Amino acid sequence: MLTVYKHIDEELVADATVSDATKGSWVNLVNPDPDELSLINILTEIPTDVLKTALDMEERSHVELEDNYIFVVINIPAIRGTDMYDTVPLGIFLTPDFFITICLEESEVLYPFINNQVSTFYTFKKTRFLFQILYRTAILFLRYLQQINRRTDDIEVQLRHTTKNKDFFQLLELQTSMTYFSSALRTNGTVMERLLRMRGHSTYTRLLKMYEEDEDLLEDVIIENKQAIEMVEMYSNILMNMMNAFTSIISNNLNMVMKMLAALTITLAVPTIIFSLWGTNVALPFQDNPHGFWIIVLISIVASIIAIIGMWKKDLF
């Protein structure tokens, strides 16, 4: 899907086709087909192979500097399910005339811009738009991390009452999501640091004009991204410690059950041995006594009680 946006008199207008795109337009591509990529190639002279780079799910965040465009790839967060989060590459091209975004799927990062909900957003202010996308990405990471933290607390409460495999699988999914987030935030941070080093560089001024407000915004983005990295590390440690703690608790409970079963086995073995001895076909004590059966039962009970007391003192019960 290809959509062209442009601000006209403070109003964001969505044009229908690439032919309507003029200088200062924002071209947004979502899972584009080869024909749409060819149109962008004709419009901007960006090679099709470079455009396809942003459609690779394994693409890492980086910056490519060319004579007629700057290519920025960042990884943005995405929700895959109740307890599943992932990251998706978002490609951003800055050309002398256009601002282009390309992604495999629709992203919540761009929703506020598409709906014109950002007061200082203008399609023709390409550098500020880029930094606003980076800021929105960092904020979204922080929001999802808070959701993960709340979900972790809920699972912990469930595990305190009952330890089900389902809850541990949920924790594992959250831990995997943390790993994706950590990798994405660190590589995004590298991109932000490189963009910050490009300020005032005469070679890229034509494509990346930074004013004082833009530099302040980028510095704010870097701070938010570092905060998100710290939160990922903290929540990952909490998740890991929680899984280790509950694993130890389950192991300890299993040991207690096995110890109890072993003690019961020993207790039942005592009367079993006694009755087995009196079951042999030889002359035995009390065999002519009319109360012999009850005497043997009493002996078995006394022997079992002695065994129980001995194991109790050894803390086997």
N, C-alpha and C positions, 0 to 999 in steps of 0.2 A: 504494500500500500504506500502510495506517495501523496503527500500533502504539502502545499506551499502556503506559508504564512507571511504576512507583512503588516507592519504597523502603519496605519494611515490616519493622521489626525488623532493620535492617542488611542485609536481603536485597532484591535487585531483582526485582520481580515484573512480568511482562508480561501486561497485561489484554487481553482479546479485542476489546472494542468501546469506542467513545467513551462509551457510557452508563455504563461502569464507571469512567470517569475521575473522580477526586475531587481536592480541593485538594492541591497539591503534586505532581501527576502531570506526567510528561513525555510529550508527544504527538509522535511522530516520523512524518512523512509522506515517502514516497519516490515520486516521480512520481504524485501523487494524481490521481484522476479527479474530475469535477465534483461527484459525490455526496459524496465525502469532504471536499472543500472546503466544501460546504454544511453538513456536520455540524460542522466547525470554526467556521464562521460562527455557527451556532446556539449552540455551546458557549461561544464567547468574544466574540461580537459584533464580530469583526474582519471588515471588508468582504472579500468574495470577490475583488474586484479587487486588493486589497492582498496577499492571499495568493498570487495569481497572479504578482505582481511577482517573487517569488523563483524562479519557474520560467522566467524569461527568461534565456537563456544569455549575453546581452550586458549583464546587469545589473551595475552597478558597486557596489563596497562603499560603504555609507553607513549613517547612523543616522536613523531617523524617530521623533520623540517625539510621542505622542498622550496624551490624557487617561486612556485605559484600557489602553494597552499601549505598549511600546517595541519598535520594529522595527529589527533589526540585520541587514544583509546583508554577508557577507564572501565572499571568493573562496578556495576551497580547491583544493589540487592534485589532479590525477587522471592516471592512466597510460592512454595510448591505444595503446601498442605498445612494441616493444623500445626505440626511440629517440624516442618521441613522448610528450610530456607536455602537459597542458592544465590549465585552471582552470575550476571550476564554481561558480556562486553557491550559497551556503547561507543560507537565511533563518532567522532566529531571532526569535521573539516572546516577550517577557516580559509576562505579564499578572498581575493580582493573585493568581490561583489556579493558573495553568498555565505551563509552559515548553514552547514549541512549536518544532520544527525542521522545515523543509521544503526538499526538494532534488529535483532531477530524477533523480538516480541514487544508489545506495548508495555511501557514502563510507567510506574507511578512517579518516577523522577520528573518526567516531562509533563505530567497532568496539569500542574499549576500554571505552566507556561502556555499550554494549549488552551486552557480556560482563561488565560489573561488575568490570573489572580496575584501576580507579583507586580507590585506597584512600580518598581524601577526597571522593569523588563521592557526592552525594545529590541526588535529583531535586527535593527541596523547597528546596534552597539554590540558588535560581535565579541569583543574581549570580555566585556562585562557579562554578556550572556553565558559565555563559557564558564566564567567563575561562579555565576549563579547556579549553573548546573552542578558544578563541583560541590558548592555549598549545600544544595538540595540533596545531593547524594550522601554527603556526610551526615546530614540531619536524619535522612531516612535510615541509614545504618544505625544511628543512635536509637531511633524509635523501635526498630526491629529488635535491637539488643535488649531494650526494656521489656518488650513482649516476651522474649526468650527468658529473661530473668523471672518475670511473673509466672510463666509456664513452669519453670523449674521449681518455684516455690509450691505450686499446686501439686506437682508430681511428688515432691518431698512429703507433703502432707499425706498423700495416698500411700506412699511407701511406709510411712510410720504405722499405718493400720494394717496393711496387707502388702506383701512383696510378690507382685505378679510380674511375669516376664514381659508383659505388655508395657509396663511402666519403665522397665530397664531399656527396652527398645526405643521408647520415646526419648529417654535421656541420651541414648546413643545417637539418635537423629539430631538432637540439639547440639551434641558435641561435634558432630560432622558439620553442621551449619556454622558453628563457631570457627572451625578450621577454614572453611571457605571465606568467611568474613575476615579473618585475620590476614589471609593471603591477599585478598582484594584491597583491604585498607592499607597495607604496607606498600603495595605496588602503586596504588593511587597516590599515596604520600610522596613517592618518588617522582611521579608526574608533576605534582604541585610544586615540589622543590625546584624542579627543572624549569617550570614556567616562571617561578619567581626569579630565578637567575637570569632569565631572558629579558627582564625589564631594562629598558634603556638601551638595549642592544640595537645598534643602527641597522643590522642586517634584517631584523624581523619586525621593525617598527611599522612597516607597510601593512603587515598582516596582523600584528598583535600590538595594538596601541594601548599602552597602560597609562591611565591617569592616576592621580593620587588616590581617588576613591576606589579605583580598581585594585591598586596595590593593597589598600587596607582590607578590601573584601577578600583577596587571595590569602592574606595573612590570617584573617578570621577562619577561612576554610581550612588552612593548615592546622590551626589550633583545634578546630572541631574534629578534624580527622585524627589528630593525636589523641584526643580525648576518647574517640571511638576505639582506637587501638588499645588504650589502657583498659577500657571497659571490657573488650573482648578477652584480654589476658586475665582480668579479674574473674569474669563469669566462667571462663574456661577452667580456671583453677577450682572455682566453686563446684562446677559440674564434676570435675575429675575427683575431687575429694569426696563429694557426695556418693559417687558410684563406688569408690573404694570403701567408704564407710559402710554402706549398705551391703556390699559384698562380704565384708568382714562380719557383719551382723548375721547374715544368712549362714556363713560358714560356722560361726559360733553356735547358732541355733541347731544346725545339723549335728555338731559335735555333742551338744547336750542331749539331743534325741538319741543318738547312737549310744551314749553313755547310759542313758536310762534303759534302753533296750538290752544292753549287755548286762546291766544289773538285774533286770527281770529274768533274763535267760539263766543267770547263775542261781537266782532264787528258785526258779522252777526246776532247775537241774537237781537240787538237793532231794526233794521228795521223789523225783523220778528215779534217782539212784536207789533210794531206800526201798521203794515198791518193787523195783527190778530185782533187788537181792531177795526179797521175800517171795518172789515169783518163781524161783528155781525149784526143781523137783528133788530136793534133799531135805534132810531133817533140819528144821529151823526153830528158833526160840518162839514161844507163845503159840505154836501150831496146834497144841491141844487145849489151849486156854479159850473158853467161850467168849472172852472179851479181847482176844488177840488182835482182831482187825482194828478195833478202836485204839488199842495200845500202839499199834504201828502208825496209825493216823496221827496220834498225839506226838509220837517220836518225830514224825515228819514235820509237823507244825513247829515243834520246839527247835528242830534243826534249821528250819527255814527262818524262824525268828532270829536265831543266833547269826545266821548268814546275813540277814538284813541289817542287824545291829553292827556287824563287822564292816559291811560296805558303807553304812551310814557314817561310821567314824572315819572311813577313808574318803568320804565326800563323793561316793559314787552314786548317791541318790540326790 
